[in-house]
Amino acid sequence: MKNNNSQSWIIQSKRSATDFKLKQILNYRYLIYCLVHRDITALYKQTILGPLWLLVQPLLTTAVFTLIFGTLSKIPTDGIFRPLFYLSGIIMWNYFAECLNRTSTVFKDNSMLFEKVYFPRLIIPISIALSLLFRFSIQLVLLCTGIFIFHCQGTHFQGNRTIVLLPVITLLMAFQGLGIGVLIAALTAKYRDLTFLLAFAIQLLMYATPVIYPLSAAPVNLKWLILANPMTAVVETFRFSFFGSGSFNWINLLGSAVTTLVLLFAGLLAFHKAEKNFIDTL
């Protein structure tokens, strides 16, 4: 609660379970900016290629996926040029997985900082999600450059008006990574075993998301399970927006949005509860 007579803050231990201190977080926006700037500048510091890794990583992964899943396994891509099909899925999945991974360990990674100074703990996972948006934006430019190059070489693309949904799609992707990440962070603060399962679970989840295959190629008896994954509608809508090919459905996208908001609320609720005494359990 802000003191009306000064710019100081009164820290109270008792507050509502759903009081996520969002207004207070806005007053720490400069701290968020500093943390985002730190993450962006420090990520590839003292590396040979530096920021070029933002482009090299998805390009190498795209090449491997094209060889294994496209050339050898002959998995269909709904008529989308294979390298661009895999690249579009990779940049979406990379953001989601990295956001989930990094936010899920905020208590462990920042325990010494949390012990020394007070600020709303939610600022750390928010800054992670925002800093990763910078990488996503660069890789999105890479995808658009690839589309332009192949278009000039005669490959035809049928982009459509659903491209205006790109900000919504990006928000859904960020909220999913953030929501699930802080939910796991709250759980791992007490149950360390989940940390060992996380990497394996994310890898399995990728195969339940149409990253290396289109939704149309999924087995009929498993399609309902894949559609239950909120990232499915996000990835499919993203591809449909740029290539005009794939599975786009307003009901699926709305269902993904509702699931995303539920996950985000559950994650914030669990994180809010865990931050009160996580120091004692770490």
C-alpha positions in Angstrom: 0.0 0.0 0.0 1.4 3.4 -1.0 1.8 6.1 1.7 0.0 9.3 0.6 2.6 11.5 2.4 5.7 10.1 0.7 7.0 7.8 -2.0 7.8 5.0 0.5 5.9 1.7 0.7 4.3 0.1 3.7 4.8 -3.7 3.4 2.0 -5.6 5.0 2.0 -9.4 5.6 -1.8 -9.8 5.5 -3.5 -9.3 2.2 -6.1 -11.0 -0.1 -5.1 -14.2 -1.7 -5.9 -12.7 -5.1 -4.0 -9.4 -4.4 -1.1 -9.8 -7.0 0.0 -6.2 -6.4 -0.3 -5.4 -10.1 -0.5 -1.6 -9.3 2.7 -1.9 -7.3 4.4 -3.7 -10.1 3.7 -0.8 -12.4 5.6 1.5 -10.0 8.6 -0.8 -10.4 8.5 -0.5 -14.2 12.1 0.9 -14.2 13.3 -2.2 -12.4 11.5 -4.3 -15.0 13.3 -2.3 -17.7 16.7 -2.8 -16.1 16.1 -6.6 -15.7 15.0 -6.9 -19.3 18.0 -4.9 -20.5 20.3 -7.1 -18.3 18.9 -10.3 -19.7 19.2 -9.1 -23.3 22.8 -7.8 -23.0 24.1 -10.6 -20.8 22.7 -13.6 -22.6 25.3 -13.9 -25.4 28.1 -11.9 -23.7 31.5 -13.4 -24.1 30.4 -15.7 -27.0 32.1 -15.7 -30.4 28.9 -15.2 -32.4 27.2 -13.0 -29.9 23.6 -12.0 -30.9 24.0 -14.0 -34.1 23.0 -17.0 -32.0 19.5 -15.7 -32.1 19.5 -16.5 -35.8 21.9 -19.5 -35.9 20.0 -21.6 -33.3 16.6 -21.6 -35.2 18.3 -22.0 -38.5 20.3 -25.1 -37.4 17.2 -26.6 -35.8 15.2 -26.0 -38.9 17.9 -27.7 -41.0 17.8 -30.8 -38.7 14.0 -30.9 -38.7 13.8 -30.6 -42.4 16.3 -33.4 -42.9 14.8 -35.8 -40.3 11.1 -35.1 -40.4 10.8 -33.8 -43.9 13.2 -35.7 -46.1 13.5 -38.9 -44.2 10.2 -39.3 -42.4 8.1 -37.6 -45.1 5.8 -35.9 -42.6 3.4 -33.7 -44.6 3.4 -29.9 -44.0 0.0 -28.9 -45.4 1.7 -27.7 -48.6 3.8 -25.2 -46.7 7.5 -25.1 -47.9 9.2 -27.4 -45.4 12.0 -25.1 -44.0 9.5 -22.3 -43.4 7.0 -24.7 -41.8 9.5 -25.9 -39.3 11.0 -22.5 -38.7 7.6 -21.0 -37.8 6.9 -23.8 -35.3 10.4 -23.6 -33.8 10.3 -19.9 -33.0 7.0 -20.3 -31.4 8.0 -23.3 -29.4 11.4 -21.9 -28.4 9.7 -18.8 -26.8 7.2 -20.9 -24.9 9.6 -23.5 -23.7 12.3 -21.0 -22.7 9.8 -18.8 -20.9 8.4 -21.9 -19.0 11.9 -23.1 -18.2 13.3 -19.9 -16.8 10.3 -18.8 -14.9 9.9 -22.2 -13.3 13.2 -21.7 -11.4 12.9 -18.0 -10.3 12.9 -18.9 -6.6 16.0 -21.0 -6.8 17.9 -18.7 -9.2 17.1 -15.5 -7.3 17.0 -16.6 -3.7 20.0 -14.5 -2.6 18.5 -11.4 -4.3 15.1 -12.0 -2.7 16.7 -12.3 0.8 18.4 -8.9 0.5 15.9 -6.5 -0.9 12.1 -6.2 -1.2 10.3 -5.8 -4.5 7.2 -7.6 -5.9 8.6 -11.1 -6.7 6.4 -11.4 -9.8 8.7 -8.8 -11.4 11.3 -11.4 -12.1 9.1 -13.8 -14.2 7.5 -10.8 -15.9 10.9 -9.5 -16.9 11.9 -12.9 -18.2 8.8 -13.1 -20.4 9.5 -9.6 -21.8 13.2 -10.2 -22.5 12.4 -13.3 -24.4 9.9 -11.3 -26.6 13.0 -9.5 -27.9 14.4 -12.8 -29.1 11.1 -13.8 -30.6 10.8 -10.5 -32.5 14.3 -11.0 -34.1 13.4 -14.6 -35.1 10.0 -13.4 -36.4 11.9 -11.0 -38.7 14.0 -14.0 -39.8 10.9 -15.9 -40.7 9.5 -12.9 -42.7 12.9 -12.6 -44.5 12.7 -16.2 -45.4 9.1 -15.8 -46.7 10.3 -12.8 -48.8 13.3 -14.6 -50.2 11.4 -17.8 -51.2 8.5 -15.6 -52.6 11.1 -13.9 -54.9 12.2 -17.3 -56.0 8.7 -18.3 -57.1 7.2 -19.9 -54.0 3.6 -18.7 -53.5 2.3 -17.8 -50.1 -1.3 -17.0 -49.2 -1.2 -14.8 -46.2 -4.5 -13.5 -45.0 -6.3 -11.1 -42.7 -5.8 -13.3 -39.6 -2.3 -11.8 -39.5 -3.9 -9.0 -37.4 -4.3 -11.6 -34.6 -0.5 -11.8 -34.2 -0.4 -9.6 -31.1 -3.2 -11.8 -29.5 -1.3 -15.0 -30.5 1.9 -13.6 -29.0 0.1 -12.7 -25.7 -1.4 -16.1 -25.4 2.0 -17.7 -26.0 3.6 -15.5 -23.4 0.8 -15.9 -20.8 1.0 -19.7 -21.2 4.7 -19.8 -20.6 4.4 -17.4 -17.7 1.4 -19.0 -16.1 2.7 -22.6 -16.2 6.2 -21.4 -15.3 5.2 -19.6 -12.1 2.9 -22.5 -11.2 5.8 -24.9 -11.4 8.0 -22.4 -9.6 5.6 -22.4 -6.7 5.4 -26.2 -6.6 9.2 -26.8 -7.0 9.8 -24.5 -4.0 8.5 -27.3 -1.9 8.7 -30.4 -4.1 12.2 -30.5 -5.7 11.4 -33.7 -7.7 9.4 -31.7 -10.2 12.6 -30.0 -11.3 14.0 -33.2 -12.7 10.8 -34.0 -14.5 10.4 -30.6 -16.1 12.8 -30.9 -19.0 11.4 -34.3 -19.9 7.8 -33.0 -19.7 8.6 -30.1 -22.0 10.1 -32.4 -24.5 7.0 -34.6 -24.5 4.8 -31.6 -24.7 6.5 -30.5 -27.9 5.4 -33.7 -29.6 1.8 -33.0 -28.4 2.0 -29.7 -30.2 2.0 -29.3 -34.0 5.6 -28.1 -34.2 7.0 -30.9 -36.5 3.7 -31.9 -38.0 0.4 -30.1 -38.9 -2.8 -30.8 -37.0 -4.3 -32.4 -40.1 -1.6 -35.1 -40.0 -2.4 -36.0 -36.4 -4.1 -39.4 -35.8 -7.9 -39.0 -35.6 -8.1 -40.8 -32.2 -5.4 -38.5 -30.7 -6.5 -35.2 -32.3 -8.8 -34.3 -29.3 -5.8 -34.7 -27.0 -3.6 -32.4 -29.2 -6.4 -29.8 -29.4 -6.6 -29.9 -25.6 -3.1 -28.4 -25.6 -3.6 -24.6 -25.6 -0.4 -24.1 -27.6 -1.9 -26.1 -30.5 -4.4 -23.4 -31.6 -1.7 -20.7 -31.1 0.8 -22.5 -33.4 -1.8 -23.4 -36.0 -3.3 -19.9 -36.1 0.3 -18.4 -36.4 1.0 -20.6 -39.5 -2.4 -19.9 -41.0 -1.8 -16.2 -40.7 1.5 -16.3 -42.6 0.9 -19.1 -45.1 -2.9 -19.4 -45.5 -2.6 -23.1 -44.9 -3.3 -25.1 -41.8 -6.1 -25.5 -39.3 -7.6 -22.3 -38.1 -10.8 -22.4 -36.0 -12.2 -19.5 -33.9 -13.6 -22.0 -31.3 -10.2 -23.7 -30.9 -8.5 -20.3 -30.5 -11.2 -19.1 -27.9 -10.8 -22.4 -26.0 -7.0 -21.8 -26.0 -7.5 -18.3 -24.7 -9.8 -19.4 -21.8 -7.4 -22.2 -20.9 -4.5 -19.7 -21.0 -6.3 -17.3 -18.6 -7.1 -20.2 -16.2 -3.5 -21.3 -16.2 -2.2 -17.8 -15.7 -4.6 -17.1 -12.8 -3.7 -20.5 -11.2 0.0 -19.8 -11.6 -0.3 -16.3 -10.1 -2.3 -17.6 -7.2 0.2 -20.4 -6.4 3.1 -18.0 -6.9 1.5 -15.5 -4.6 1.1 -18.1 -1.9 4.6 -19.6 -2.3 6.4 -16.3 -2.2 5.4 -15.7 1.5 7.6 -18.5 2.8 9.7 -19.9 0.0 12.9 -18.8 1.7 12.2 -21.3 4.5 11.8 -24.2 2.0 14.8 -23.5 -0.3 
